[in-house]
Amino acid sequence: MKRLVVFFLIGPLVLGSALDALIGPSSGFGWMVDGGAKADVFKPIRERLTVSTDMTPIDIEVVGSTSLVPQFHELIPELVVRFRLERAYVGLYAEREPGFEIFNIGVDLETASPISLFEAVILGPRFGRDIPGIPKLLPEELRRRNMRLSIHSNYRVEHMRKFSDILAGCRGQTAENGLWVYERKTDCPGLSAQRFGRVGQLEDTLLTDIQCDEVLPASWARCETSFPFEGFRVGLNFDRDLLPRWREVVDFSAGFLKSKQYRPIESR
């Protein structure tokens, strides 16, 4: 008689070391049939998902395209990245047809747990609730640890490489921690209002800009940058106080994405 055993593999939620613990098995489902043969079905969600504390693993697929605007949209089917991760991490905009995805992730820098869990426990007696293992952080500490990642179908790394060539001429004086001051030269794209800029070097000679809030109070000020991942440009939003640790923040984010990437069972 055939025997069916269902098991779940859920990646670690509390991590002692950001990078060492992240590069581990990704979350996933598995089915064991006939005492050993494994089957794995990837079923990407194609609907809109908002904030949740549900820890059920789900499948997410982002397919490359030229634009999210229908009249300029052209699918790039060979550009695909797939994830299997807990629902609580995910904010998603997706159409039934691939290539229109906006995939957002909220993750805690200290534990790599979903940031939605920490947000839920501090909402107060009316809307909040206790979650085992999740402490009630002060709002400013929660904002400091709050990491926001975003992958859009039309955010492609080729655009980032072209922008890197422009950034090479926007580097000013050397600043802190391997950064350069972003100079507002004629050929350099302007910064957003009330922001200052830095230029950092990622892999090889690839440059990225970092734009940070300049006038907001320290506990509210944020920075934005981007880094490459599997052919896409990943947007990254983090607390301005972490700017001196920008490279660690980028490495943590890339490691988190790698740990949640979908891999068929037979390839593990």
HUJODA-V64335 format. One record per residue. N is the residue number from 1. SS is DSSP state (a for helix, b for strand, c for the rest). Layout:
[[N | SS] [N | SS]]
This chain:
[[1 | c] [2 | c] [3 | c] [4 | b] [5 | b] [6 | b] [7 | b] [8 | b] [9 | b] [10 | c] [11 | c] [12 | c] [13 | c] [14 | c] [15 | c] [16 | c] [17 | c] [18 | a] [19 | a] [20 | a] [21 | a] [22 | a] [23 | c] [24 | c] [25 | c] [26 | c] [27 | c] [28 | b] [29 | b] [30 | b] [31 | b] [32 | b] [33 | b] [34 | c] [35 | c] [36 | c] [37 | b] [38 | b] [39 | b] [40 | c] [41 | c] [42 | c] [43 | c] [44 | b] [45 | c] [46 | c] [47 | c] [48 | c] [49 | b] [50 | c] [51 | c] [52 | c] [53 | c] [54 | c] [55 | c] [56 | c] [57 | b] [58 | b] [59 | b] [60 | b] [61 | b] [62 | b] [63 | b] [64 | b] [65 | b] [66 | c] [67 | c] [68 | c] [69 | c] [70 | a] [71 | a] [72 | a] [73 | c] [74 | c] [75 | b] [76 | b] [77 | b] [78 | b] [79 | b] [80 | b] [81 | b] [82 | b] [83 | b] [84 | b] [85 | b] [86 | b] [87 | a] [88 | a] [89 | a] [90 | b] [91 | b] [92 | b] [93 | b] [94 | c] [95 | c] [96 | c] [97 | c] [98 | c] [99 | c] [100 | c] [101 | c] [102 | b] [103 | b] [104 | b] [105 | b] [106 | b] [107 | b] [108 | b] [109 | c] [110 | c] [111 | c] [112 | c] [113 | c] [114 | b] [115 | a] [116 | a] [117 | a] [118 | a] [119 | a] [120 | a] [121 | a] [122 | c] [123 | c] [124 | c] [125 | c] [126 | c] [127 | c] [128 | c] [129 | c] [130 | c] [131 | c] [132 | c] [133 | c] [134 | c] [135 | c] [136 | c] [137 | c] [138 | c] [139 | a] [140 | a] [141 | a] [142 | a] [143 | a] [144 | a] [145 | a] [146 | b] [147 | b] [148 | b] [149 | b] [150 | b] [151 | b] [152 | b] [153 | c] [154 | c] [155 | c] [156 | b] [157 | a] [158 | a] [159 | a] [160 | a] [161 | a] [162 | a] [163 | a] [164 | a] [165 | a] [166 | a] [167 | a] [168 | c] [169 | c] [170 | c] [171 | b] [172 | b] [173 | b] [174 | b] [175 | c] [176 | c] [177 | c] [178 | c] [179 | b] [180 | b] [181 | b] [182 | b] [183 | c] [184 | c] [185 | c] [186 | c] [187 | c] [188 | c] [189 | c] [190 | c] [191 | c] [192 | c] [193 | c] [194 | c] [195 | b] [196 | b] [197 | b] [198 | b] [199 | b] [200 | b] [201 | b] [202 | c] [203 | c] [204 | c] [205 | c] [206 | c] [207 | b] [208 | b] [209 | b] [210 | b] [211 | b] [212 | b] [213 | b] [214 | c] [215 | c] [216 | c] [217 | c] [218 | c] [219 | c] [220 | c] [221 | c] [222 | b] [223 | b] [224 | b] [225 | b] [226 | b] [227 | b] [228 | b] [229 | b] [230 | c] [231 | c] [232 | b] [233 | b] [234 | b] [235 | b] [236 | b] [237 | b] [238 | b] [239 | b] [240 | a] [241 | a] [242 | a] [243 | a] [244 | a] [245 | a] [246 | a] [247 | a] [248 | a] [249 | a] [250 | a] [251 | a] [252 | a] [253 | a] [254 | a] [255 | a] [256 | a] [257 | a] [258 | a] [259 | a] [260 | a] [261 | b] [262 | c] [263 | c] [264 | c] [265 | a] [266 | a] [267 | a] [268 | c]]
